[in-house]
């Protein structure tokens, strides 16, 4: 079932079935994917729940204009299918939203948030491998979002992280040296713990720009 959902989703997002178009009749579509109509119906329901399709009784199943009507919950799917084009846009939003989130976190963060950031920064530095370092850095960003005191910022950061985590193996090289990764984020953690919004914003902008450059260069040139 998951493989059918993935195939149908990829065909929608790749433009085989463009927004506004109707999918072929179920019997024809099921035959094309070599599945039963029951399996196809389940896959359509799941993609409708995800916001990609809409079924009209007696009319058929239409592809929604997901770029106009969709929300950030679609980002992991889009990244999985369309990859690089969407990742560049995600990085752009990551820089801009991340700077604002950092400033708010510095202003509203509690002592518990600051203690947790210090703890995670130490775990990042001592991470046993790139995978652990990468996941620890993601947790740092979740804590920063939580420190804003604004749950909407938390949802935005979660959406960006969920999209990133879908393809995170492409960027593991940026964490091959956990100590270096810790050094990159240290000015941001320091500004947050100092409660300095302006300094935190500047540190976040510098951090996101530097990490983006490393991630996009790829492993063969990141060192």
C-alpha positions in Angstrom: 0.0 0.0 0.0 2.7 2.5 0.9 4.5 1.8 -2.4 1.3 2.5 -4.3 0.7 5.8 -2.4 4.3 6.8 -3.2 3.9 6.0 -6.9 0.6 7.8 -7.3 2.0 10.8 -5.2 5.1 11.0 -7.3 3.0 11.0 -10.5 0.9 13.8 -9.2 3.8 15.9 -8.0 5.9 15.3 -11.1 3.2 16.7 -13.3 2.0 13.5 -14.9 -1.4 14.4 -13.5 -1.2 18.2 -13.3 -3.3 20.4 -10.9 -6.9 20.7 -12.0 -6.8 17.5 -14.0 -8.8 14.5 -13.3 -7.2 11.1 -12.7 -8.2 8.4 -15.2 -11.2 6.2 -14.3 -10.4 3.9 -11.4 -10.6 0.7 -13.4 -8.0 2.1 -15.9 -5.8 3.6 -13.2 -5.8 0.4 -11.2 -4.8 -1.6 -14.2 -2.0 0.9 -15.0 -0.5 0.4 -11.5 -1.3 -3.4 -11.5 -3.3 -3.1 -8.3 -6.8 -3.8 -7.2 -9.4 -1.1 -7.2 -9.7 -1.5 -3.5 -6.0 -0.8 -3.0 -6.3 2.2 -5.4 -9.2 3.6 -3.4 -7.2 3.4 -0.2 -4.3 5.2 -1.8 -6.6 8.0 -3.2 -8.1 8.5 0.3 -4.6 8.9 1.8 -3.6 11.4 -0.8 -6.8 13.3 -0.4 -6.1 13.5 3.3 -2.7 14.9 2.5 -4.3 17.6 0.4 -3.2 16.5 -3.0 -6.5 15.0 -4.4 -10.2 15.6 -4.0 -12.9 13.1 -5.0 -16.3 14.2 -6.2 -19.0 11.6 -6.1 -20.1 10.8 -9.6 -17.5 13.0 -11.2 -14.1 11.6 -10.4 -10.9 12.4 -8.6 -9.2 15.7 -9.3 -5.7 16.9 -8.5 -5.9 19.9 -6.2 -4.0 23.1 -7.0 -1.7 22.2 -4.1 0.7 25.1 -4.6 -2.2 27.6 -4.1 -4.2 25.6 -1.6 -1.7 23.4 0.2 0.1 23.9 3.5 3.5 23.2 4.9 2.5 19.6 5.6 3.1 18.9 1.9 6.8 19.9 2.0 8.1 16.5 2.9 6.3 15.0 -0.1 7.5 17.7 -2.4 11.1 17.4 -1.2 11.0 13.6 -1.7 9.8 13.9 -5.2 11.2 17.2 -6.6 14.2 17.4 -4.3 16.7 20.2 -5.1 14.3 22.8 -6.4 12.3 22.7 -3.2 15.3 22.3 -0.9 16.7 25.7 -2.1 13.4 27.4 -1.3 13.2 25.6 2.1 16.8 26.8 2.8 15.7 30.4 2.0 12.7 30.2 4.3 14.9 28.5 6.9 17.3 31.5 6.9 14.5 34.1 7.2 12.2 32.3 9.6 15.2 31.0 11.6 16.5 34.5 12.2 13.1 35.7 13.5 12.6 32.6 15.6 16.1 33.1 17.2 15.3 36.7 18.1 12.0 35.8 19.7 13.6 32.9 21.5 16.3 35.1 23.0 13.6 37.5 24.2 11.2 34.9 25.6 13.4 31.9 26.5 13.3 30.6 30.1 16.2 29.3 32.2 15.0 25.8 31.3 15.3 26.5 27.6 18.8 27.9 28.1 19.9 24.9 30.2 18.5 22.5 27.5 20.4 24.4 24.7 23.6 24.2 26.6 23.1 20.5 27.2 22.3 19.9 23.5 25.3 21.9 22.4 27.5 19.7 24.6 25.9 16.6 23.1 26.5 17.9 19.6 30.2 18.4 20.3 30.6 14.9 21.8 28.3 13.2 19.2 29.7 9.8 18.2 29.0 10.2 14.5 27.5 12.4 11.9 24.1 10.9 12.1 23.8 11.6 15.9 25.2 15.1 15.4 22.7 15.9 12.7 19.7 14.7 14.8 21.0 16.6 17.8 21.2 19.8 15.8 17.6 19.3 14.7 16.6 19.0 18.4 18.4 22.3 19.1 16.2 24.0 16.5 13.1 22.5 18.1 14.1 23.9 21.5 14.8 27.3 20.0 11.3 27.3 18.4 9.8 26.3 21.7 11.6 29.1 23.5 9.7 31.7 21.5 6.6 31.0 23.4 4.7 31.0 20.2 3.3 27.6 19.1 2.9 28.8 15.5 6.6 29.3 15.2 7.0 25.8 16.5 4.7 24.4 13.8 6.7 26.3 11.1 10.0 25.0 12.3 8.5 21.5 12.6 7.4 21.7 9.0 10.8 22.7 7.8 12.5 20.1 9.8 10.1 17.4 8.7 10.9 18.2 5.1 14.6 18.3 5.8 14.6 15.0 7.7 12.9 13.3 4.7 16.2 13.8 2.8 18.6 14.3 5.6 21.0 11.6 4.3 22.0 14.1 1.5 23.4 16.5 4.1 25.0 14.2 6.7 28.4 15.3 5.4 27.9 18.7 7.1 28.1 16.9 10.4 31.0 14.6 9.7 33.0 16.6 12.3 30.6 17.1 15.2 33.0 19.5 17.0 33.1 21.7 13.9 29.3 21.6 13.8 29.2 22.6 17.5 31.6 25.5 16.8 29.3 26.8 14.0 26.2 26.9 16.2 28.0 28.1 19.4 27.6 31.8 18.7 23.8 31.3 18.2 23.5 29.3 21.4 25.6 31.9 23.3 23.4 34.8 22.1 20.2 32.9 23.0 21.6 32.1 26.5 22.5 35.7 26.9 19.0 36.8 26.1 20.2 39.2 23.4 17.6 39.3 20.5 19.7 41.4 18.1 22.8 39.3 18.6 20.7 36.1 18.2 19.2 37.3 15.0 22.7 38.1 13.5 24.1 34.8 14.8 21.2 32.9 13.3 21.6 34.6 9.9 25.3 33.8 9.9 24.8 30.2 11.1 22.1 29.3 8.5 24.1 30.9 5.7 27.2 29.0 6.6 25.5 25.6 7.1 23.5 26.0 3.9 26.7 26.6 1.9 28.3 23.5 3.4 25.2 21.4 2.8 24.7 22.4 -0.8 28.4 21.9 -1.7 28.1 18.2 -1.1 30.4 15.8 0.7 33.3 15.9 -1.8 33.8 19.6 -1.3 32.5 20.3 2.2 35.8 19.8 3.9 
